[in-house]
Every structure is written in C-alpha cells, then in structure tokens.
Amino acid sequence: MANTHTSKIELNIELDDNRIPEKLSWTAQDGGITNEEAKAVMLSVWDSKNQESLRIDLWTKDMPVDEMKLFFHQTLVSMSDTFKRATQDDKMTATMKDFCDYFAEKLELKK
C-alpha cells in the first residue's frame, strides 16, 4: 500500500457584530504559509454526487474596489490556465483568455 500524506489548508475569518468579515488569514503549512493576511478569498468545491459547484466568496469590508477588480481579473486568468491544464482544450482556453483581455481592457487594468 502506498504511503499517503494529509495536507491541511486553514482559513480564519474574523467577523464584526453583523457577521461581515473584518479580517481574513490563511495557513498552509506544506506551502510555508502561516497566518498570512488576505483581503479576499474565493473557494470552489466540486460536489460530484450532486454535480454542482459549492462556493465561498468572502472579502473584508476594507477591500478596495480597485484591488477587487484586479483580484477578479487574476482569478479569471488563473481559471483559464487551470482549465487548459485540466482539459487540454486549446480553443476554449483561447476564448477564455480573450475574455480576460476584454475584462482588463474594459476595467482599464492594463497600463
């Protein structure tokens, strides 16, 4: 039997009285990250049984809108890279990248 290793990624969310995130931090010991501050997190988990994506999207109330736009753009670019690695679908990856360029252009993210 092969040896297995369990890796843990931990998210910590500090909420205000209205349960709005004030502070986010994360730890991934295998990645050398301990209690690193973040302003936003998007987590998607695939539920194979129900054939649906489950999501958690959180951001702190002091997350600047300009940073949120960059965060979304970089997330979309990363998703297209992951889609390419997972599916080898060059045509759809190119379409996704075109959208990422369009998104950045419309939000004037590229200088």
ZAZAKOL-364007 format. One line per field, with one value per residue: x, y, z of N, C-alpha, C in turn. Coordinates in Angstrom, 2 decimals, padded with zeros to 5 digits, always signed. Each point is the difference from the previous one (the first is absolute). Layout:
N
n.x: (X;...)
n.y: (Y;...)
n.z: (Z;...)
ca.x: (X;...)
ca.y: (Y;...)
ca.z: (Z;...)
c.x: (X;...)
c.y: (Y;...)
c.z: (Z;...)
This chain:
111
n.x: (+000.84;-000.36;+001.08;-000.80;-000.28;-000.33;-000.54;+000.24;-001.07;+000.35;-001.29;+000.39;-001.24;+000.40;-001.15;-000.69;-000.70;+000.11;+001.04;+000.52;+000.73;+000.75;+000.32;+000.83;+000.25;+001.12;-000.02;+001.14;+000.13;-000.58;-000.67;+000.23;-001.32;+000.22;-001.29;+000.00;+000.08;-001.31;-000.35;+000.23;-001.04;+000.29;-000.92;+000.36;-001.04;+000.44;-001.33;+000.74;-000.44;+000.00;+001.22;+000.56;+000.27;+000.72;-000.45;+001.14;-000.62;+001.15;-000.29;+001.06;-000.60;+001.29;-000.51;+001.03;-000.90;+001.02;+000.26;-001.31;+000.06;+001.16;-000.55;-001.11;+000.70;+000.81;-001.15;-000.56;+001.14;+000.05;-001.29;+000.33;+001.03;-000.78;-000.93;+001.02;+000.57;-001.24;-000.19;+001.12;-001.03;+000.83;-001.03;-000.54;+001.21;+000.18;-001.20;+000.35;+001.16;-000.72;-000.86;+001.05;+000.45;-001.18;-000.05;+001.30;-000.29;-001.16;+000.74;+000.65;+000.19;+000.11;+001.16)
n.y: (-001.18;+000.99;+000.68;+000.53;+001.19;+000.52;+000.89;+001.02;+000.59;+001.04;+000.35;+001.20;+000.16;+001.26;-000.15;+001.02;+000.87;+000.49;-000.67;+001.24;-000.60;+000.04;-001.27;-000.26;-001.25;-000.49;-001.32;-000.24;-000.80;-000.85;+001.15;-000.20;-000.04;+000.97;-000.07;-000.21;+001.33;+000.06;+000.60;-001.09;-000.85;-000.81;-000.80;-000.89;-000.76;-001.07;+000.03;-001.09;-000.25;+001.30;-000.24;+000.59;+001.24;-000.16;+001.17;+000.57;+001.18;+000.39;+001.20;+000.63;+000.66;-000.17;-001.02;+000.66;+000.75;+000.86;-000.38;+000.18;+001.05;+000.32;-000.20;+000.56;+000.99;+000.07;-000.04;+000.85;+000.69;-000.11;+000.31;+000.91;+000.32;-000.03;+000.67;+000.71;+000.09;+000.28;+000.78;+000.71;+000.77;+000.02;-000.42;-000.72;-000.49;+000.00;-000.54;-000.79;-000.19;-000.13;-000.74;-000.64;+000.01;-000.40;-000.86;-000.27;-000.08;-000.60;-000.67;+000.17;-001.31;-000.06;+000.32)
n.z: (+000.00;-000.80;+000.34;+000.90;-000.42;+001.13;-000.82;+000.81;-000.51;+000.74;+000.04;+000.39;+000.42;+000.16;+000.67;-000.52;+000.70;-001.25;+000.46;-000.11;-000.95;+001.09;+000.21;-001.01;+000.35;-000.50;+000.17;-000.60;+001.03;-000.86;-000.12;+001.27;+000.02;+000.86;+000.21;-001.30;+000.10;-000.20;-001.13;-000.75;-000.10;-001.01;+000.47;-000.91;+000.29;-000.68;+000.00;-000.11;+001.20;+000.28;-000.49;+001.09;-000.28;+001.09;+000.41;+000.34;-000.01;+000.49;+000.48;+000.44;+000.97;+000.27;-000.70;-000.54;-000.62;-000.10;+001.25;+000.27;-000.80;+000.56;+001.19;-000.44;-000.54;+001.03;+000.67;-000.86;+000.01;+001.32;-000.02;-000.91;+000.77;+001.06;-000.67;-000.48;+001.20;+000.40;-001.07;-000.09;+000.33;-001.05;-000.72;+000.98;+000.21;-001.31;-000.04;+000.98;-000.60;-001.14;+000.73;+000.49;-001.24;-000.44;+001.01;-000.21;-001.29;+000.20;+000.87;-001.16;+000.05;-001.33;+000.47)
ca.x: (-000.84;+000.78;-000.08;-000.78;+000.28;-001.14;+000.39;-001.10;-000.05;-000.91;-000.44;-000.53;-000.79;-000.44;-001.24;-000.53;-001.27;-000.96;+000.58;+000.71;+001.44;+000.89;+001.38;+000.17;+001.37;+000.03;+001.19;+000.25;+001.31;+000.81;+000.47;+000.80;-000.80;-000.57;-000.80;+000.22;-001.19;-000.58;-001.16;-001.11;+000.21;-001.04;+000.23;-000.99;+000.14;-000.88;-000.82;-000.20;-001.28;-001.08;+000.46;-000.07;+001.09;-000.32;+000.92;+000.08;+000.64;+000.07;+000.97;-000.10;-000.69;+000.96;+000.58;-000.25;-000.65;+001.01;+000.65;-000.97;+000.02;+001.22;-000.18;-000.86;+000.72;+001.03;-000.70;-000.46;+001.18;+000.41;-000.99;+000.21;+001.21;-000.38;-000.86;+000.89;+000.72;-000.95;-000.78;+000.77;-000.89;+000.66;-000.95;-000.74;+000.97;+000.23;-001.20;+000.03;+001.07;-000.53;-000.89;+000.84;+000.54;-001.15;-000.31;+001.06;-000.12;-001.19;+000.22;+001.25;+000.96;+001.32;+000.55)
ca.y: (+001.18;+001.22;+000.94;+001.20;+001.19;+000.91;+001.39;+000.79;+001.43;+000.54;+001.39;+000.59;+001.17;+000.78;+000.67;+001.04;-000.36;-000.34;-001.17;+000.45;-000.23;+001.12;-000.44;-001.36;-000.51;-001.40;-000.77;-001.22;-000.36;-000.64;+001.06;+000.94;+001.19;-000.06;+001.14;+001.08;+000.84;+000.13;+000.89;-000.70;-001.41;-000.69;-001.43;-000.83;-001.43;-000.76;-001.04;-000.96;-000.68;+000.87;+000.63;+001.45;+000.71;+000.68;+001.13;+000.97;+001.23;+000.93;+001.08;+000.89;+001.24;+001.02;-000.38;+001.07;-000.43;-000.19;-001.29;-001.06;-000.16;-000.74;-001.35;-000.71;-000.22;-001.02;-001.27;-000.47;-000.47;-001.27;-001.02;-000.42;-000.85;-001.28;-000.67;-000.54;-001.16;-001.08;-000.50;+000.10;+000.61;+001.23;+000.94;+000.67;+000.77;+001.25;+000.81;+000.49;+001.01;+001.18;+000.66;+000.61;+001.22;+000.92;+000.40;+000.93;+001.22;+000.74;+000.54;+000.77;-000.59;-000.06;+001.33)
ca.z: (+000.00;-000.10;+001.12;-000.31;+000.80;+000.12;+000.04;+000.52;-000.28;+000.99;-000.14;+001.23;-000.33;+001.15;-000.40;+000.88;+000.64;-001.06;-000.68;-001.19;+000.23;+000.28;-000.16;-000.52;-000.02;-000.42;+000.32;-000.79;+000.52;-001.04;-000.89;+000.77;+000.28;+001.35;+000.43;-000.97;-000.16;-001.33;-000.03;-000.65;-000.30;-000.76;+000.12;-000.69;+000.25;-000.88;+000.60;-001.09;+000.19;-000.49;-001.24;+000.12;+000.66;+001.26;+000.05;+001.08;-000.43;+001.13;-000.06;+001.15;-000.33;-000.44;-001.29;-000.97;-001.24;-001.05;+000.27;-000.31;-001.46;-000.32;+000.54;-000.94;-001.26;+000.20;+000.23;-001.31;-000.74;+000.62;-000.34;-001.39;+000.03;+000.60;-000.98;-001.03;+000.56;+000.33;-001.14;-001.25;-000.99;-000.43;-000.58;+001.06;+000.79;-000.73;+000.18;+001.37;+000.06;-000.68;+000.94;+001.04;-000.59;-000.13;+001.37;+000.43;-000.81;+000.42;+001.35;-000.09;+000.92;-000.62;-000.21)
c.x: (+000.89;-000.16;-000.80;+000.40;-001.26;+000.54;-001.22;+000.17;-001.09;-000.30;-000.55;-000.68;-000.46;-001.17;-000.36;-001.33;-001.07;+000.47;+000.59;+001.49;+000.77;+001.44;+000.00;+001.47;-000.05;+001.36;+000.03;+001.41;+000.90;+000.56;+000.83;-000.74;-000.66;-000.71;+000.23;-001.30;-000.43;-001.20;-001.22;+000.38;-001.20;+000.36;-001.12;+000.32;-001.00;-000.69;-000.38;-001.37;-001.16;+000.35;-000.16;+001.20;-000.53;+001.04;-000.07;+000.79;-000.05;+001.01;-000.23;-000.65;+000.96;+000.73;-000.31;-000.58;+001.03;+000.76;-000.94;-000.03;+001.24;-000.10;-000.86;+000.73;+001.03;-000.62;-000.50;+001.15;+000.46;-000.97;+000.19;+001.26;-000.32;-000.87;+000.85;+000.72;-000.93;-000.64;+000.78;-000.83;+000.55;-000.98;-000.76;+000.93;+000.28;-001.19;-000.04;+001.05;-000.44;-000.92;+000.80;+000.61;-001.08;-000.36;+000.99;-000.10;-001.16;+000.15;+001.28;+001.04;+001.41;+000.47;+000.95)
c.y: (+001.25;+000.86;+001.21;+001.11;+000.85;+001.42;+000.83;+001.46;+000.56;+001.47;+000.48;+001.31;+000.67;+000.86;+001.12;-000.47;-000.41;-001.17;+000.35;-000.19;+001.30;-000.37;-001.44;-000.37;-001.48;-000.61;-001.23;-000.44;-000.65;+001.02;+001.05;+001.29;-000.17;+001.31;+001.24;+000.77;+000.03;+000.94;-000.68;-001.45;-000.49;-001.47;-000.74;-001.46;-000.72;-001.10;-000.97;-000.69;+000.81;+000.73;+001.52;+000.54;+000.69;+001.08;+000.77;+001.18;+000.98;+001.10;+000.91;+001.32;+001.11;-000.39;+001.10;-000.56;-000.23;-001.31;-001.16;-000.24;-000.77;-001.46;-000.84;-000.32;-001.11;-001.37;-000.58;-000.53;-001.35;-001.13;-000.48;-000.87;-001.39;-000.80;-000.66;-001.26;-001.19;-000.63;-000.10;+000.57;+001.37;+001.06;+000.76;+000.81;+001.33;+000.94;+000.61;+001.10;+001.29;+000.78;+000.70;+001.31;+001.08;+000.57;+001.05;+001.32;+000.86;+000.62;+000.84;-000.48;-000.03;+001.40;+000.00)
c.z: (+000.00;+001.25;-000.44;+000.96;+000.02;+000.13;+000.42;-000.40;+000.90;-000.30;+001.33;-000.37;+001.29;-000.46;+000.97;+000.59;-001.00;-000.86;-001.37;+000.26;+000.20;-000.28;-000.50;+000.11;-000.37;+000.32;-000.90;+000.34;-001.05;-000.99;+000.73;+000.35;+001.36;+000.31;-000.88;-000.21;-001.47;+000.10;-000.62;-000.23;-000.81;+000.03;-000.71;+000.27;-000.89;+000.78;-001.11;+000.10;-000.59;-001.29;+000.04;+000.75;+001.24;+000.21;+001.31;-000.55;+001.15;-000.31;+001.19;-000.41;-000.41;-001.29;-001.02;-001.30;-001.10;+000.19;-000.31;-001.50;-000.44;+000.44;-000.95;-001.30;+000.16;+000.25;-001.32;-000.85;+000.56;-000.34;-001.44;-000.10;+000.55;-000.95;-001.09;+000.51;+000.22;-001.23;-001.31;-001.15;-000.39;-000.48;+001.09;+000.90;-000.67;+000.14;+001.40;+000.16;-000.68;+000.93;+001.10;-000.50;-000.11;+001.38;+000.48;-000.75;+000.46;+001.39;+000.06;+001.01;-000.56;-000.35;-001.17)
